[in-house]
Amino acid sequence: MQKRLHGMLTTHALSLPSINLSTSFDTPAARIPQMSAVVLNPGHSHDEVVQVVRKIRAEDNVGPQHDRGCAGTVEVASFNSSAQIVLSGSREGIMRASEFLREQGIASRAADLPVSTPFHCSFLEPAAEGMRVALEATHLNNPLIPLVSNLDGTMINTTHSLVSNLVAQISLPVRWSKCLRNLAQDRIDRLVFLGPGKALANLARRDATLREKHSGQPSRTEVLSVATDADLEAFAELWKEETAQL
């Protein structure tokens, strides 16, 4: 049976009760999509947040939290750093989880993200299937330059791993902190972040500071943010100077 891609990423996905791009004021909180960044207090870990997510999900009878997505009220969408995690799901579920984390002293605050859909969680499994169909119809070559998987921080060198990661990352959590840790272990001496905003670069700088603090050795990883035209011009000049010396 031949599958058609048309409409799979839009009509089918947006028909789900948990994905609603246009939300009215009378929509129940259990159906309003939301993502929130949670800042952990010093001395607390990712595992504690995962346990709270499991507790909320168990209370709602949606089963335990697994590494793979499972439809429910709240899921972990991204492990941004040792001190920040992003939650994804319904507004009600995220508010309950955030409140419990603050009450237990695990987190200091939670900030809502300006998004219309709960990304990197099981709410987007239909979109992941649409991506799979699209990639199966596309000819891809093995990457010429190794890519870092945002699922586990490992290197992607083959077409098979590239396709599987592109599909899976849509509905599974991003492990950004693991990506940074693995890059540091590979002795990467410079990270360059391209695109608007400096959020990822700032997260990397803070992680570099933590590595220096805990290891007692200065961090060797330089973090550059290329977010504006001026940044791009400055980096281009730096690149020319360094490549001319090779």
C-alpha positions in Angstrom: 0.0 0.0 0.0 1.5 3.3 -1.1 1.5 6.1 1.5 0.9 9.7 0.7 2.8 12.4 2.4 0.4 15.2 1.7 -1.5 16.2 4.8 0.3 13.8 7.2 2.2 16.6 8.9 -0.7 19.0 9.1 -4.2 17.7 9.0 -3.6 14.5 10.9 -1.2 16.0 13.5 -3.3 19.1 14.2 -6.4 17.0 14.6 -5.0 15.5 17.8 -6.7 16.9 20.9 -3.3 17.7 22.5 -2.0 19.8 19.6 -4.0 23.0 19.1 -2.3 26.0 17.4 -5.3 28.2 18.0 -6.4 28.1 21.6 -9.5 29.8 22.9 -9.9 31.1 26.5 -12.4 28.4 27.3 -10.1 25.5 26.3 -9.5 23.2 29.4 -5.9 23.5 30.8 -5.5 19.8 30.2 -5.7 20.4 26.4 -3.6 23.6 26.1 -0.1 22.7 24.8 2.8 24.2 26.7 6.6 24.1 27.1 8.4 25.4 30.1 12.1 25.7 31.1 12.7 24.6 34.7 15.8 25.9 36.5 17.2 23.4 39.1 18.6 24.4 42.5 22.2 23.6 43.2 22.7 20.0 44.3 19.7 18.6 42.4 19.8 16.4 39.3 17.9 15.5 36.2 16.8 12.2 37.7 14.8 14.0 40.4 12.8 15.9 37.7 12.2 12.6 35.8 10.9 11.1 39.0 8.4 14.0 39.4 7.3 13.6 35.8 6.7 9.9 36.5 4.6 10.8 39.6 2.4 13.3 37.7 1.9 10.8 34.9 1.1 8.0 37.3 -1.5 10.2 39.0 -3.1 10.7 35.6 -3.0 7.0 34.8 -0.9 7.3 31.7 1.9 5.0 32.9 5.5 5.6 33.9 7.9 7.9 32.0 10.2 6.0 29.7 13.2 7.1 27.6 10.8 6.8 24.6 7.8 9.2 24.4 4.5 8.1 25.9 1.4 10.2 25.5 0.5 11.9 28.7 0.2 15.2 30.5 3.9 16.1 30.9 7.2 14.8 29.5 10.8 15.9 29.6 11.5 17.5 26.3 15.1 18.6 26.7 18.0 18.2 29.1 19.6 21.6 28.3 22.3 21.7 31.0 23.0 20.4 34.5 20.8 23.2 35.8 18.0 23.4 33.3 15.4 21.0 31.9 12.5 21.8 29.5 9.1 20.2 30.1 6.6 19.6 27.3 2.9 18.6 27.3 -0.3 20.1 28.6 -0.5 23.3 30.6 -2.2 21.6 33.5 0.5 18.8 33.7 3.4 21.2 33.5 1.9 23.6 36.1 1.5 20.6 38.5 5.0 19.4 37.9 6.6 22.8 38.2 4.7 23.5 41.5 5.8 20.2 43.0 9.4 20.8 41.9 9.4 24.2 43.7 7.7 22.8 46.8 10.3 20.0 47.1 13.1 22.6 46.6 14.3 20.8 43.5 13.7 23.8 41.2 13.8 27.5 41.8 11.5 28.7 39.0 9.9 27.7 35.7 9.5 30.0 32.6 6.9 29.4 29.9 8.4 29.2 26.3 6.6 31.1 23.5 5.6 28.1 21.4 2.3 26.8 20.1 3.1 23.1 20.1 4.7 20.8 22.7 7.9 19.8 20.8 10.2 16.8 21.4 7.6 14.7 23.1 5.1 12.0 22.1 2.5 14.6 21.1 4.4 14.8 17.8 4.7 11.1 17.0 2.4 11.6 13.9 4.8 14.3 12.7 7.7 11.9 13.2 5.9 9.3 11.0 5.5 11.9 8.4 9.2 12.7 8.5 10.0 9.0 8.1 7.9 8.8 4.9 9.5 11.9 3.5 13.0 10.7 4.2 12.4 7.3 2.8 11.5 9.0 -0.5 14.7 11.1 -0.4 18.1 10.0 -1.6 20.7 10.8 1.1 24.5 10.2 1.2 26.6 9.5 4.2 27.6 12.8 6.0 31.0 14.2 4.8 31.4 15.8 8.2 30.4 13.9 11.4 27.2 15.1 13.0 26.3 15.0 16.7 23.0 13.3 17.6 20.9 15.4 19.9 19.4 12.1 21.2 22.5 10.7 22.9 25.5 12.9 21.9 27.1 10.3 19.7 28.5 10.9 16.3 26.4 10.3 13.2 28.5 9.0 10.3 26.0 6.9 8.1 22.8 7.6 6.2 20.9 5.0 8.3 21.8 6.7 11.6 21.1 10.1 10.1 17.6 9.1 9.1 16.7 7.3 12.3 17.9 10.3 14.4 16.0 12.9 12.3 12.8 10.9 12.8 13.3 10.1 16.4 14.3 13.5 17.6 10.9 14.9 16.7 9.1 13.1 19.5 12.0 12.2 21.9 13.8 14.5 24.4 16.9 16.5 23.4 20.0 15.6 25.4 21.9 18.8 24.8 24.0 18.6 28.0 25.2 15.1 26.9 26.1 16.6 23.4 28.3 19.2 25.1 29.9 16.7 27.4 30.8 14.4 24.6 32.2 17.2 22.5 34.4 18.3 25.5 35.7 14.7 25.9 36.6 14.7 22.2 38.8 17.7 22.9 36.8 20.1 20.7 38.5 23.5 21.3 35.8 25.8 19.8 32.1 25.8 19.5 30.5 28.2 17.0 26.7 28.7 17.3 25.1 30.0 14.1 21.7 31.7 14.0 19.6 34.3 15.8 19.7 34.5 19.6 22.4 33.4 22.1 20.5 30.9 24.2 22.5 27.8 23.2 25.8 29.6 23.4 25.0 30.8 26.9 24.1 27.3 27.9 27.4 26.1 26.6 29.3 28.8 28.4 27.7 27.9 31.7 28.4 24.2 31.2 32.1 25.1 30.4 32.1 27.1 33.7 30.8 24.0 35.6 33.5 21.8 34.0 36.2 24.2 35.1 34.7 24.5 38.6 34.5 20.8 39.2 37.7 19.6 37.4 39.9 22.3 38.9 41.3 22.9 35.4 40.6 25.8 33.1 38.1 25.1 30.3 39.8 24.8 26.9 36.6 25.1 24.9 36.0 28.6 23.3 32.3 29.4 22.7 31.4 31.8 19.9 27.9 33.1 19.0 27.2 34.3 15.4 23.8 35.8 15.9 24.0 39.1 13.8 25.5 40.3 10.6 28.3 41.9 12.5 29.0 38.6 14.3 29.2 36.8 10.9 31.6 39.4 9.5 33.8 39.2 12.5 33.9 35.4 12.4 34.6 35.4 8.7 37.7 37.5 9.3 38.8 35.3 12.2 38.4 32.2 9.9 40.4 33.8 7.1 43.2 34.7 9.5 43.4 31.2 11.0 43.1 29.3 7.7 45.8 31.4 6.2 48.2 30.2 8.9 47.6 26.5 8.1 
